[in-house]
Amino acid sequence: MNEPPPDCRCMTPPFMYWDFDAVPVGVDGTKGRGGEVTLETCKACGSLWLRYFVEYEFFSQSGRWYRGLVTPEVVESLTPERAPELLQNLPWLFSGGSYFRSTGRRSTCMVILDI
């Protein structure tokens, strides 16, 4: 998989929604997660990103998101329920949100939604 240029805005948090074209994939209802799954395309370089966002209104600072670089082949078989596993198996991804107290950071080994 080719990575975007390191100076592309899709490689530097914080990410801005206007830098991506977003297509909703659906909601992951597994174990009541309610994770919103979106496929985003960087407007600058065309890279495909899988984004997973979840927040539990009854827990303060529970909002978290994950963004990982994916290939068109992965997108063909993408379902909301498969998104956490796909992200977890990537060599690296970005994560952030109030849960992590971060506007985004690159991570290597990440446990996605350990609920």
Backbone bond lengths (Angstrom), bond angles and torsions (degrees), N, CA, C in turn:
res aa  C-N    CA-C-N  psi(-1)  N-CA   C-N-CA  omega(-1)  CA-C   N-CA-C  phi
1 M - - - 1.443 - - 1.527 108.05 -
2 N 1.300 116.55 129.51 1.459 121.16 178.09 1.519 109.76 -82.24
3 E 1.313 115.19 132.86 1.461 119.88 176.90 1.516 109.57 -86.40
4 P 1.315 115.95 150.09 1.468 119.73 174.70 1.523 109.59 -63.01
5 P 1.321 117.41 161.05 1.463 119.23 175.81 1.533 109.50 -57.29
6 P 1.339 117.94 140.78 1.464 119.84 -177.11 1.524 113.88 -60.43
7 D 1.326 117.25 -22.69 1.460 119.33 -179.84 1.532 112.94 -91.54
8 C 1.334 117.81 2.17 1.467 120.45 178.09 1.525 109.11 -70.06
9 R 1.324 116.08 145.58 1.460 119.47 -177.87 1.527 112.92 -64.81
10 C 1.332 118.22 -19.39 1.463 119.93 178.10 1.529 112.15 -76.98
11 M 1.333 116.75 -3.74 1.463 121.12 179.16 1.526 112.72 -108.19
12 T 1.332 117.08 3.87 1.454 119.73 -175.75 1.530 111.32 -132.21
13 P 1.332 117.17 105.56 1.471 118.92 174.89 1.513 110.65 -65.91
14 P 1.305 119.23 157.19 1.463 126.63 -0.77 1.528 111.00 -75.90
15 F 1.329 115.18 147.67 1.451 121.07 -178.20 1.520 110.36 -90.60
16 M 1.301 115.85 142.48 1.464 121.42 -179.85 1.532 109.23 -111.41
17 Y 1.302 116.18 132.81 1.463 120.41 -175.77 1.517 112.25 -57.53
18 W 1.319 118.30 -30.69 1.461 120.34 -176.08 1.537 112.34 -74.05
19 D 1.329 117.69 -7.58 1.461 121.17 177.36 1.528 112.40 -86.44
20 F 1.337 116.81 -2.51 1.464 121.26 -175.47 1.520 110.90 -131.87
21 D 1.327 115.11 148.14 1.454 121.44 165.45 1.520 104.87 -94.73
22 A 1.315 117.90 123.45 1.460 121.96 -174.39 1.518 111.74 -112.19
23 V 1.327 115.37 137.64 1.458 122.58 175.85 1.528 107.28 -125.47
24 P 1.335 117.76 118.31 1.465 119.36 178.82 1.525 110.60 -66.16
25 V 1.327 115.86 135.87 1.461 121.56 176.77 1.526 109.02 -96.87
26 G 1.326 116.74 -36.95 1.457 121.12 179.75 1.510 111.38 146.11
27 V 1.334 114.76 -167.29 1.459 121.80 -178.21 1.517 109.20 -115.73
28 D 1.322 115.70 131.70 1.465 122.09 176.76 1.520 108.44 -83.92
29 G 1.312 116.78 108.11 1.456 121.59 -178.93 1.512 113.84 -91.65
30 T 1.325 118.51 3.33 1.455 122.55 -178.72 1.525 110.56 -55.69
31 K 1.313 117.25 128.30 1.469 123.81 178.83 1.530 112.25 51.27
32 G 1.329 116.68 29.95 1.456 120.92 178.65 1.516 114.37 69.77
33 R 1.323 117.91 20.62 1.470 121.13 -177.03 1.520 113.37 -60.59
34 G 1.318 117.11 -48.40 1.452 120.25 -177.63 1.518 113.48 69.75
35 G 1.323 117.18 28.81 1.467 121.48 -179.32 1.517 111.74 -73.98
36 E 1.324 115.84 131.82 1.463 121.60 177.79 1.527 108.85 -87.21
37 V 1.321 116.16 122.35 1.458 122.18 -177.42 1.522 109.14 -108.04
38 T 1.325 115.16 128.72 1.458 121.34 -177.87 1.518 109.43 -134.97
39 L 1.308 116.03 143.12 1.454 122.06 172.11 1.524 106.60 -103.37
40 E 1.325 116.05 124.27 1.459 120.70 -177.12 1.521 110.67 -119.85
41 T 1.322 115.39 140.28 1.456 121.84 176.93 1.518 108.12 -115.02
42 C 1.325 116.27 126.02 1.462 120.98 178.78 1.526 108.60 -66.91
43 K 1.321 116.64 127.90 1.462 121.32 -179.83 1.526 111.87 -70.00
44 A 1.323 117.34 -24.64 1.460 120.68 -177.33 1.525 113.12 -83.48
45 C 1.336 118.22 -43.64 1.468 119.72 -173.91 1.522 114.33 -120.78
46 G 1.338 117.67 -9.36 1.461 120.87 177.68 1.515 115.47 83.61
47 S 1.329 118.34 5.90 1.465 120.88 179.52 1.524 110.78 -66.09
48 L 1.337 115.37 146.09 1.463 121.97 179.17 1.527 109.66 -97.65
49 W 1.313 115.67 130.98 1.455 121.90 -179.18 1.522 110.06 -125.89
50 L 1.320 115.70 134.00 1.453 122.00 173.23 1.525 106.81 -96.08
51 R 1.333 116.78 124.93 1.464 121.06 -178.55 1.520 108.85 -119.68
52 Y 1.321 114.66 135.13 1.465 121.88 178.58 1.516 107.07 -126.39
53 F 1.322 117.12 124.00 1.458 121.87 -179.90 1.521 109.87 -127.01
54 V 1.321 115.75 135.57 1.460 120.09 176.66 1.525 108.97 -145.06
55 E 1.322 114.66 145.64 1.462 121.39 177.53 1.519 107.52 -150.32
56 Y 1.320 115.94 137.00 1.454 121.15 179.39 1.522 108.31 -109.59
57 E 1.316 116.57 108.87 1.460 122.21 -172.90 1.521 113.06 -57.75
58 F 1.317 117.32 -27.31 1.455 120.65 -177.29 1.530 113.23 -84.43
59 F 1.356 118.20 -2.63 1.462 122.93 175.19 1.525 109.00 -121.47
60 S 1.307 117.21 123.47 1.464 118.59 177.49 1.523 109.35 -69.45
61 Q 1.298 115.96 148.74 1.463 124.49 179.96 1.537 112.69 52.11
62 S 1.319 115.17 46.00 1.467 119.79 178.71 1.523 112.57 -104.46
63 G 1.333 117.96 -4.22 1.463 120.75 -177.47 1.515 111.51 -68.76
64 R 1.317 115.05 129.60 1.469 120.19 177.91 1.509 110.17 -145.97
65 W 1.313 115.07 147.71 1.460 120.17 176.90 1.524 108.91 -137.56
66 Y 1.314 113.73 155.02 1.464 122.34 177.70 1.511 107.07 -133.43
67 R 1.305 117.83 140.81 1.461 122.16 178.70 1.521 107.61 -136.62
68 G 1.341 116.17 123.35 1.460 121.02 -179.66 1.509 111.48 -131.79
69 L 1.317 114.75 145.41 1.454 123.06 178.85 1.522 109.51 -74.11
70 V 1.333 117.05 127.69 1.462 121.30 -178.30 1.532 110.45 -128.55
71 T 1.307 115.10 163.77 1.462 121.77 179.00 1.529 109.88 -99.72
72 P 1.326 117.66 161.71 1.473 120.01 175.56 1.530 112.11 -58.57
73 E 1.334 117.80 -30.97 1.464 120.95 178.68 1.529 111.18 -64.95
74 V 1.307 116.74 -39.55 1.468 121.13 177.82 1.525 109.85 -65.60
75 V 1.310 116.12 -40.16 1.460 121.39 -178.23 1.530 111.27 -61.57
76 E 1.329 117.44 -34.90 1.464 121.30 -178.76 1.526 112.65 -58.37
77 S 1.333 117.15 -34.64 1.464 120.30 -177.46 1.525 112.37 -106.51
78 L 1.318 117.68 15.09 1.459 122.16 -175.14 1.523 112.38 -74.00
79 T 1.309 115.33 130.60 1.464 122.53 169.79 1.526 106.58 -130.88
80 P 1.324 118.28 156.79 1.467 119.31 178.99 1.529 112.91 -57.05
81 E 1.319 116.95 -37.46 1.460 121.22 -177.96 1.530 112.78 -68.80
82 R 1.326 117.51 -26.90 1.469 121.35 -179.33 1.529 112.82 -86.42
83 A 1.334 117.35 -13.45 1.466 121.14 -174.28 1.535 113.88 -56.53
84 P 1.344 120.53 -47.30 1.467 118.61 -179.82 1.529 112.84 -59.64
85 E 1.319 116.92 -42.23 1.469 120.49 179.19 1.527 111.13 -64.55
86 L 1.314 116.72 -42.96 1.462 120.28 178.84 1.527 110.73 -61.02
87 L 1.317 116.96 -45.28 1.462 120.63 179.52 1.530 111.26 -64.19
88 Q 1.316 115.53 -41.72 1.470 120.50 -178.52 1.516 112.20 -63.66
89 N 1.319 117.56 -28.30 1.462 121.37 -177.58 1.523 113.93 -90.50
90 L 1.324 117.57 -0.04 1.463 120.39 176.75 1.527 109.95 -75.13
91 P 1.332 117.80 151.68 1.467 119.71 179.67 1.530 113.37 -66.57
92 W 1.334 116.54 -24.87 1.468 122.10 175.83 1.514 108.52 -161.09
93 L 1.319 115.96 162.05 1.458 121.85 176.86 1.521 108.78 -158.28
94 F 1.320 115.37 172.54 1.456 121.31 173.95 1.525 107.65 -102.83
95 S 1.315 116.06 146.78 1.458 120.82 175.09 1.516 108.46 -141.42
96 G 1.322 114.99 154.66 1.455 119.27 179.08 1.508 110.95 -174.73
97 G 1.322 115.24 -174.13 1.448 121.75 179.96 1.518 111.34 118.30
98 S 1.324 114.93 175.75 1.464 119.80 -176.50 1.525 112.18 -63.61
99 Y 1.314 118.43 -31.53 1.461 122.26 178.39 1.525 110.81 -59.97
100 F 1.337 115.75 -40.16 1.469 121.43 -179.45 1.531 112.62 -91.85
101 R 1.349 115.90 -5.77 1.463 121.25 -176.15 1.533 110.06 53.81
102 S 1.335 113.91 48.84 1.455 120.14 -174.85 1.520 111.04 -149.83
103 T 1.336 115.77 145.86 1.461 120.42 172.75 1.523 110.53 -89.13
104 G 1.314 116.43 2.78 1.454 121.55 175.70 1.510 112.34 138.58
105 R 1.327 114.26 137.76 1.460 120.52 175.40 1.526 108.66 -152.32
106 R 1.309 114.56 151.64 1.464 120.14 178.70 1.521 108.17 -84.54
107 S 1.326 115.31 132.94 1.461 121.53 -177.35 1.518 109.70 -129.55
108 T 1.301 115.88 153.01 1.454 119.26 174.05 1.518 109.86 -102.17
109 C 1.217 124.25 -79.19 1.464 123.44 -176.75 1.527 109.33 -86.52
110 M 1.303 117.78 113.61 1.464 121.03 -176.36 1.522 110.11 -131.67
111 V 1.309 116.39 131.68 1.450 120.40 172.61 1.516 106.83 -89.36
112 I 1.312 115.80 117.56 1.452 121.29 -177.35 1.531 109.14 -87.21
113 L 1.290 115.40 125.04 1.458 122.03 172.85 1.523 112.70 48.20
114 D 1.293 115.43 69.27 1.463 120.83 -179.43 1.524 111.22 -80.15
115 I 1.335 114.40 55.62 1.469 119.28 178.89 1.506 109.45 -113.95
